[in-house]
């Protein structure tokens, strides 16, 4: 059994989920989960990411690259990036203003960042 298979099964058991429940939460078949756990099938990258997110661990941990679970930090970055992308068609002046604001925030934190 591969490290991925072992960890997937252990994480699923730790979460108290059946193969069916996990599969339903991910929108895949229970037989796919069973085959992943038996090492008879490998998931695509999107499924690996979805599994890591479901269990609050890194993809590296799930795949056996590291023994540190390294849960993803609870941050607002995805929301901030989404806000910036919603409009998307900023003028050059607006882009420069955004860069200056970010540089000011980084400077307040005691770091430096060069604005092009």
Backbone as CSV, one residue per row, in Angstrom:
resi,resn,N_x,N_y,N_z,CA_x,CA_y,CA_z,C_x,C_y,C_z
1,UNK,0.843,-1.173,0.000,0.000,0.000,0.000,0.894,1.244,0.000
2,UNK,0.587,2.211,-0.832,1.390,3.423,-0.921,1.162,4.319,0.286
3,UNK,2.060,5.273,0.466,1.913,6.232,1.563,0.612,7.015,1.407
4,UNK,0.303,7.412,0.168,-0.948,8.129,-0.090,-2.141,7.291,0.350
5,UNK,-2.177,6.042,-0.036,-3.285,5.152,0.306,-3.450,5.021,1.815
6,UNK,-2.342,4.810,2.499,-2.367,4.662,3.960,-2.858,5.932,4.636
7,UNK,-2.337,7.051,4.186,-2.724,8.315,4.818,-4.180,8.660,4.530
8,UNK,-4.626,8.419,3.323,-6.018,8.700,2.993,-6.942,7.897,3.903
9,UNK,-6.660,6.619,4.031,-7.499,5.757,4.865,-7.450,6.205,6.325
10,UNK,-6.255,6.515,6.819,-6.105,6.948,8.214,-6.845,8.266,8.461
11,UNK,-6.706,9.205,7.555,-7.386,10.494,7.712,-8.903,10.330,7.661
12,UNK,-9.367,9.471,6.783,-10.805,9.230,6.676,-11.341,8.626,7.968
13,UNK,-10.612,7.630,8.500,-11.031,7.005,9.756,-10.989,8.016,10.905
14,UNK,-9.924,8.800,10.947,-9.771,9.813,11.993,-10.941,10.808,11.958
15,UNK,-11.414,11.131,10.758,-12.531,12.066,10.605,-13.880,11.395,10.842
16,UNK,-13.866,10.071,11.006,-15.106,9.344,11.241,-16.010,9.274,10.023
17,UNK,-15.402,9.272,8.843,-16.170,9.246,7.599,-16.136,7.875,6.945
18,UNK,-17.241,7.497,6.364,-17.257,6.291,5.541,-16.731,6.669,4.149
19,UNK,-16.412,5.663,3.366,-15.994,5.932,1.993,-17.114,6.633,1.229
20,UNK,-18.330,6.228,1.490,-19.492,6.824,0.815,-19.625,8.300,1.175
21,UNK,-19.529,8.608,2.478,-19.676,9.998,2.924,-18.573,10.885,2.342
22,UNK,-17.336,10.390,2.356,-16.228,11.166,1.795,-16.437,11.371,0.303
23,UNK,-16.799,10.316,-0.381,-17.019,10.401,-1.830,-18.110,11.409,-2.159
24,UNK,-19.200,11.369,-1.417,-20.303,12.299,-1.663,-19.874,13.742,-1.445
25,UNK,-19.058,13.980,-0.424,-18.608,15.347,-0.150,-17.709,15.882,-1.255
26,UNK,-17.059,14.971,-1.982,-16.144,15.365,-3.056,-16.763,15.261,-4.440
27,UNK,-17.947,14.653,-4.506,-18.597,14.485,-5.803,-17.960,13.412,-6.669
28,UNK,-17.421,12.376,-6.007,-16.847,11.244,-6.740,-17.488,9.966,-6.218
29,UNK,-17.150,8.827,-6.808,-17.773,7.573,-6.392,-17.053,6.978,-5.180
30,UNK,-17.813,6.232,-4.387,-17.238,5.534,-3.232,-16.220,4.496,-3.691
31,UNK,-16.458,3.900,-4.865,-15.503,2.904,-5.360,-14.161,3.567,-5.684
32,UNK,-14.185,4.830,-6.111,-12.925,5.537,-6.372,-12.135,5.687,-5.073
33,UNK,-12.827,6.079,-3.997,-12.159,6.196,-2.695,-11.572,4.849,-2.294
34,UNK,-12.349,3.786,-2.458,-11.866,2.441,-2.122,-10.625,2.065,-2.919
35,UNK,-10.630,2.375,-4.204,-9.466,2.047,-5.039,-8.260,2.891,-4.659
36,UNK,-8.485,4.171,-4.301,-7.361,5.003,-3.840,-6.758,4.395,-2.581
37,UNK,-7.618,3.969,-1.655,-7.134,3.413,-0.394,-6.441,2.069,-0.583
38,UNK,-6.803,1.331,-1.597,-6.161,0.042,-1.876,-4.931,0.188,-2.767
39,UNK,-4.692,1.393,-3.255,-3.557,1.624,-4.141,-3.778,1.113,-5.546
40,UNK,-5.032,0.848,-5.903,-5.344,0.320,-7.234,-5.609,1.419,-8.250
41,UNK,-5.729,2.646,-7.768,-6.007,3.781,-8.654,-5.406,5.026,-8.027
42,UNK,-4.942,5.956,-8.877,-4.376,7.210,-8.393,-5.314,8.353,-8.759
43,UNK,-5.536,9.270,-7.821,-6.420,10.396,-8.107,-5.736,11.446,-8.977
44,UNK,-6.541,12.258,-9.661,-5.966,13.380,-10.397,-5.622,14.481,-9.397
45,UNK,-4.914,15.490,-9.856,-4.426,16.539,-8.963,-5.573,17.290,-8.285
46,UNK,-6.670,17.504,-9.015,-7.805,18.220,-8.417,-8.381,17.431,-7.237
47,UNK,-8.412,16.126,-7.373,-8.927,15.284,-6.291,-7.972,15.276,-5.107
48,UNK,-6.677,15.256,-5.367,-5.687,15.314,-4.280,-5.855,16.620,-3.503
49,UNK,-6.009,17.726,-4.220,-6.205,19.020,-3.564,-7.499,19.023,-2.760
50,UNK,-8.572,18.505,-3.341,-9.857,18.455,-2.643,-9.762,17.594,-1.377
51,UNK,-9.074,16.475,-1.460,-8.896,15.604,-0.291,-8.096,16.322,0.798
52,UNK,-6.999,16.972,0.411,-6.184,17.700,1.389,-7.010,18.794,2.059
53,UNK,-7.790,19.515,1.275,-8.645,20.563,1.849,-9.681,19.962,2.793
54,UNK,-10.254,18.839,2.417,-11.272,18.192,3.247,-10.709,17.762,4.600
55,UNK,-9.445,17.356,4.616,-8.840,16.873,5.854,-7.979,17.920,6.554
56,UNK,-7.885,19.110,5.979,-7.109,20.175,6.615,-5.627,19.889,6.683
57,UNK,-5.119,19.215,5.668,-3.685,18.936,5.620,-3.133,19.415,4.284
58,UNK,-1.838,19.372,4.149,-1.229,19.764,2.880,-1.255,18.592,1.903
59,UNK,-1.165,18.898,0.635,-1.067,17.834,-0.362,0.235,17.064,-0.162
60,UNK,1.287,17.755,0.266,2.558,17.070,0.529,2.402,16.007,1.609
61,UNK,1.665,16.323,2.648,1.435,15.330,3.698,0.640,14.153,3.149
62,UNK,-0.438,14.463,2.455,-1.299,13.408,1.916,-0.530,12.479,0.978
63,UNK,0.375,13.052,0.191,1.137,12.257,-0.775,2.369,11.583,-0.172
64,UNK,2.660,11.866,1.101,3.802,11.230,1.753,5.115,11.939,1.527
65,UNK,5.082,13.165,1.044,6.312,13.936,0.818,6.884,14.421,2.143
66,UNK,6.000,14.729,3.097,6.409,15.193,4.413,5.568,14.498,5.478
67,UNK,6.111,14.437,6.684,5.363,13.875,7.794,4.666,14.958,8.617
68,UNK,4.823,16.201,8.209,4.187,17.327,8.901,2.876,17.632,8.187
69,UNK,1.795,17.573,8.924,0.484,17.806,8.303,0.352,19.205,7.732
70,UNK,0.981,20.177,8.385,0.977,21.562,7.922,-0.399,22.020,7.451
71,UNK,-1.339,22.127,8.365,-2.642,22.611,7.925,-2.513,23.992,7.318
72,UNK,-3.348,24.225,6.348,-3.336,25.514,5.695,-3.751,26.583,6.703
73,UNK,-3.016,27.682,6.745,-3.381,28.731,7.688,-4.731,29.343,7.325
74,UNK,-5.438,29.763,8.335,-6.727,30.396,8.113,-6.467,31.859,7.767
75,UNK,-6.502,32.179,6.493,-6.215,33.542,6.051,-7.322,34.064,5.167
76,UNK,-7.258,35.346,4.942,-8.218,36.009,4.065,-7.670,36.193,2.660
77,UNK,-6.488,35.658,2.373,-5.874,35.909,1.064,-6.753,35.505,-0.107
78,UNK,-7.400,34.339,-0.095,-8.265,34.016,-1.239,-9.362,35.057,-1.447
79,UNK,-9.926,35.548,-0.350,-10.974,36.569,-0.457,-10.408,37.877,-0.995
80,UNK,-9.219,38.252,-0.523,-8.583,39.495,-0.987,-8.269,39.398,-2.476
81,UNK,-7.731,38.283,-2.895,-7.407,38.094,-4.315,-8.672,38.105,-5.155
82,UNK,-9.720,37.474,-4.651,-11.001,37.468,-5.368,-11.524,38.887,-5.556
83,UNK,-11.435,39.694,-4.510,-11.881,41.087,-4.603,-11.101,41.824,-5.684
84,UNK,-9.796,41.632,-5.703,-8.966,42.307,-6.699,-9.265,41.821,-8.113
85,UNK,-9.599,40.551,-8.253,-9.859,39.983,-9.576,-11.254,40.295,-10.105
86,UNK,-12.183,40.579,-9.200,-13.555,40.825,-9.644,-13.639,41.916,-10.690
87,UNK,-12.975,43.007,-10.438,-13.017,44.100,-11.397,-12.052,43.793,-12.540
88,UNK,-10.815,43.588,-12.191,-9.835,43.115,-13.165,-9.299,44.111,-14.173
89,UNK,-10.081,45.078,-14.594,-9.615,45.999,-15.641,-9.227,47.348,-15.042
90,UNK,-8.227,47.320,-14.158,-7.766,48.527,-13.500,-6.966,49.389,-14.474
91,UNK,-7.051,50.671,-14.264,-6.219,51.585,-15.047,-4.795,51.465,-14.527
92,UNK,-3.816,51.920,-15.296,-2.432,51.892,-14.792,-2.285,52.671,-13.482
93,UNK,-3.006,53.759,-13.356,-2.934,54.555,-12.128,-3.494,53.777,-10.929
94,UNK,-4.586,53.058,-11.152,-5.173,52.262,-10.074,-4.248,51.122,-9.658
95,UNK,-3.606,50.495,-10.644,-2.666,49.413,-10.322,-1.512,49.953,-9.481
96,UNK,-0.996,51.127,-9.847,0.101,51.731,-9.082,-0.348,52.074,-7.667
97,UNK,-1.568,52.560,-7.523,-2.099,52.892,-6.202,-2.209,51.635,-5.343
98,UNK,-2.695,50.534,-5.929,-2.789,49.268,-5.197,-1.407,48.823,-4.738
99,UNK,-0.415,48.922,-5.620,0.956,48.540,-5.257,1.475,49.380,-4.105
100,UNK,1.218,50.702,-4.154,1.698,51.593,-3.085,1.025,51.259,-1.759
101,UNK,-0.270,50.981,-1.796,-0.990,50.630,-0.570,-0.409,49.350,0.025
102,UNK,-0.176,48.342,-0.812,0.401,47.087,-0.331,1.811,47.302,0.214
103,UNK,2.601,48.132,-0.462,3.958,48.426,0.010,3.909,49.116,1.366
104,UNK,2.955,50.022,1.568,2.809,50.705,2.855,2.462,49.710,3.961
105,UNK,1.562,48.781,3.668,1.170,47.778,4.661,2.360,46.900,5.030
106,UNK,3.121,46.472,4.024,4.300,45.638,4.276,5.315,46.419,5.105
107,UNK,5.502,47.702,4.798,6.440,48.538,5.557,6.002,48.672,7.017
108,UNK,4.687,48.784,7.248,4.172,48.862,8.618,4.499,47.605,9.408
109,UNK,4.640,46.503,8.702,4.942,45.227,9.348,6.441,45.080,9.608
110,UNK,7.229,46.074,9.198,8.663,46.031,9.433,9.458,45.363,8.341
111,UNK,8.855,45.164,7.190,9.551,44.561,6.065,9.663,45.596,4.953
112,UNK,10.391,45.254,3.935,10.486,46.180,2.809,10.047,45.475,1.548
113,UNK,9.545,46.250,0.636,9.079,45.739,-0.635,9.224,46.842,-1.653
114,UNK,9.929,46.566,-2.695,10.148,47.552,-3.755,8.955,47.590,-4.680
115,UNK,8.458,48.773,-4.963,7.375,48.954,-5.928,8.013,49.319,-7.243
116,UNK,7.709,48.543,-8.288,8.280,48.819,-9.629,7.824,50.145,-10.146
